[in-house]
Amino acid sequence: MFYAKFKKAIAIAEIVLAFIFAPILLAQKKMIQVKGSDTMINLVQILAEEYMAKNPKSPIAVLGGGSGTGITALINGTCDICDTSRDWKDKEFSLAWEKGIKPRLFAIAVDGLSIIVNEKNPLTRLTMDQVGAIYRGDVKNWKTVGGPDMPISLYGRQSNSGTYTFLQEHVLNNKNYSPDMKEMNGNAQIIEGVKADEGSIGYVGVGYVIDKATAKPMKGLKVLDITKDAKSEAYSPMDKGAVDSGKYPIARPLWQATNGKPSADEAAFILFELGPEGQKIVEGEGFYTIGAKYIEANAKNLK
Amino acid sequence: MTKQRLRKLKESAIQVFFFTNGILAIIVLIGIFALLLYSAVPAFREIRIKEFLTSVTWDPTSPVKAEYGILSMIVSTLIVTAGSVIIAFPIGLGVAAYLSDVAHWRVREVVKPVVEILAGIPSVVVGFLGIVLFGPAIAKLFGRTNGLNALNGSVLLAIMALPTIISISEDSLNAVPPVYSEASLALGGSRWQTLVRVKIPAALSGIIASFMLGMGRAIGETMTVLMATGNARSFPHGLLDSVRTMTSNIAIELGEVPYYTTHYYALFAIGLVLFIMTFGVNLIADVFLRKYQEREQ
């Protein structure tokens, strides 16, 4: 008897909920779907939130998945804008053109890719070669590079990550990563791993390294200065001048790509990101504003 | 139409309806297998099967040479599963025996629902526990710098397999005819002897089936191992190495792989291997069930 009433109540509740949700779903305006880089996801989410606060009729959905996932999504037509923290590869361009997608790239910020270690590690700097050797697995103990006698515990991203690919191209000279590298799901997981592991090394976007409350690196980790080679000066990724001038060796632009000329809604959002308010948010998140040459290229692509 | 004929028609209709539903399960299973096969076979146009099954390097996006060897992942899956079964089986059987034989009925009323709730914990939450709780604990216990390894995965999978093992083992133990225990006690056996030498052997088919089902759950678990085992591609040398199971590899890579490339087909091939493994485990469980049932007759 009780169960009969219970089932009836559930049935009524289901019908009511369906009536409530159906109009909401049907009335949804087309959302701009942004997918891709985990390095950029926090930044783009905040940009989207600020933009939507000023333009409530223009909903934007921001998802992650890694730069590789974003590129695949743009090519397969499952997103409108894709975020990548690396350049597109030639074969990705070919695949896109084959499918009739014409990617147009916009640089919305600049990142100084940061090499982080646990704060208990006494090292303060490494050369590009050393970082490459460590991540290729050629160097397995910290003492080889001037640190304590402790095995190096590698933290990195997975193959869908733009940061993974960027580091492989620019620091590992297109060689394979060490198979012992722990492949974490995102920047945040690398940060947590490095904080907890004394022999660790990891790579994350500079926006993740800065503790927003104190404007300094987070507690528990240390950002290494990187030199181009043994004779050059070492620069920190948190030094805006070094990143802008290219003296910091592993700086990179953060891109968004649309299919062909951006639609009116997409263009409005991109203009917001490139404008003074957007760039202020970029700085607030710990990344760097774009320089003159990117501003020019962006303006051209918007036409 | 006569009342008789109408009734017969209704009966046949209902029979057909139930038959269709039953067949549907088989159709779905065959369908999944066919889809996996169809999507996996193109991979072997480019990858030699021997290399696929015996090479320890999986690096399809390598700028140097794309490699598609899954042996490290197969071994990782087996290590994590074996570890979880070694942990879960004694505990699970113990709890089942406790609930069925020793516990006061009031304790049973509390413990049984709690075990069911354990089964309902989402795998991400268990993975989260692995990262923040078991990881540092394992690191401290074994003097390592971090706890993202196969042991962590095994502990978490044991937690997830326990409810299955406990539930089914307890049901099997309860299904043993009371005359067996009564006879044993009447002949002078202690309660412990009755439990270990009479009840458990009598319920063995169900207990082994529970063991196999728990193992099947552990083999197929994705999110938990993705979060807590470190996902390193190297061949594991022990429980304290960071490992990457077949399930987490598929989860990691399927989102970003361009459709209909060798990499894409290779991921389905891994899925096929996984499917065959789980199918095999369930088949063995079934065989055991039947063998002991026949013995009973």
Boltz contact constraints between the chains, C-beta under 6 A:
constraints:
  - contact:
      token1: [A, 65]
      token2: [B, 255]
      max_distance: 6.0
  - contact:
      token1: [A, 66]
      token2: [B, 256]
      max_distance: 6.0
  - contact:
      token1: [A, 68]
      token2: [B, 256]
      max_distance: 6.0
  - contact:
      token1: [A, 69]
      token2: [B, 255]
      max_distance: 6.0
  - contact:
      token1: [A, 69]
      token2: [B, 256]
      max_distance: 6.0
  - contact:
      token1: [A, 72]
      token2: [B, 256]
      max_distance: 6.0
  - contact:
      token1: [A, 72]
      token2: [B, 258]
      max_distance: 6.0
  - contact:
      token1: [A, 153]
      token2: [B, 145]
      max_distance: 6.0
  - contact:
      token1: [A, 158]
      token2: [B, 252]
      max_distance: 6.0
  - contact:
      token1: [A, 159]
      token2: [B, 61]
      max_distance: 6.0
  - contact:
      token1: [A, 160]
      token2: [B, 256]
      max_distance: 6.0
  - contact:
      token1: [A, 174]
      token2: [B, 63]
      max_distance: 6.0
  - contact:
      token1: [A, 176]
      token2: [B, 59]
      max_distance: 6.0
  - contact:
      token1: [A, 176]
      token2: [B, 62]
      max_distance: 6.0
  - contact:
      token1: [A, 176]
      token2: [B, 64]
      max_distance: 6.0
  - contact:
      token1: [A, 179]
      token2: [B, 233]
      max_distance: 6.0
  - contact:
      token1: [A, 179]
      token2: [B, 234]
      max_distance: 6.0
  - contact:
      token1: [A, 180]
      token2: [B, 232]
      max_distance: 6.0
  - contact:
      token1: [A, 180]
      token2: [B, 234]
      max_distance: 6.0
  - contact:
      token1: [A, 182]
      token2: [B, 148]
      max_distance: 6.0
  - contact:
      token1: [A, 182]
      token2: [B, 230]
      max_distance: 6.0
  - contact:
      token1: [A, 182]
      token2: [B, 232]
      max_distance: 6.0
  - contact:
      token1: [A, 182]
      token2: [B, 242]
      max_distance: 6.0
  - contact:
      token1: [A, 183]
      token2: [B, 231]
      max_distance: 6.0
  - contact:
      token1: [A, 197]
      token2: [B, 145]
      max_distance: 6.0
  - contact:
      token1: [A, 197]
      token2: [B, 146]
      max_distance: 6.0
  - contact:
      token1: [A, 198]
      token2: [B, 145]
      max_distance: 6.0
  - contact:
      token1: [A, 199]
      token2: [B, 145]
      max_distance: 6.0
